[in-house]
Amino acid sequence: MAIEIEPLRADHIWRFVEDFPFNEFPVNIWAGKAAVAVEGDEVLGIAGISVIGDTATVGMILSEHMRKHPLFLHKHTLYGIEGLRKQGVTTIRAHAESDTGARWLRRLGFIEDHGWYVKCLA
């Protein structure tokens, strides 16, 4: 079954939370537009973007299953970065919750800055 990207709906969050330790689910990060990666009825990951001025703050939560699709994840993240650049965003901020996430952000060209990872697009 193919992985598809859809706009976030409330039921996506609750379907995802069922498989995620609720006390670890960062519900306070969703303050902008968001999309989900789904495979059939399974929510594999949620990504959110909040843009203020020319700066985008992004967040992502992935299921273990989504982590088994690094090429899909990397390719669609690059599409997202390019889309933000075309919208006039000059800076992207992200926070890594794990060493794996930090390594991936560095691979994408983000630089650590006071606990955040920052990528300049200008």
C-alpha positions, 0 to 999 in steps of 0.5 A: 500500500502506498503512503499518501500525504493528506491535510491534518484532520482531528481524527488523524491525531486521535488515531495516531495518539492511540499508538503513542504514549499520550504523556509524550505527545506534544499537543502544544506544538500544533499552531499552524498548518499541518499534514499527515502521512497515511498508509491506508487507515494508519497514520504514520506521521504528523508534520506541522508548520507555523510561519510568522513573517519570514520564519517558519517553525516546524515540528514532526512526530513519526511512528516507528513504521514511518521511520522505516521509510527514510527516502520517502520522509527525506524526499517529502521534507525537501519538497516542503523546504522548497515550498517554504522557500518559494513562499518567501520563508528565509529561515526554518527552525526545528527542534530535535527530540533525539540524536537521530532527529538531530543527525537528520536535521544536520544532514538537511543543512540545519545548524544547531543554535541555542537548542534549536536547529536553524536553516537559512534559505536566503 
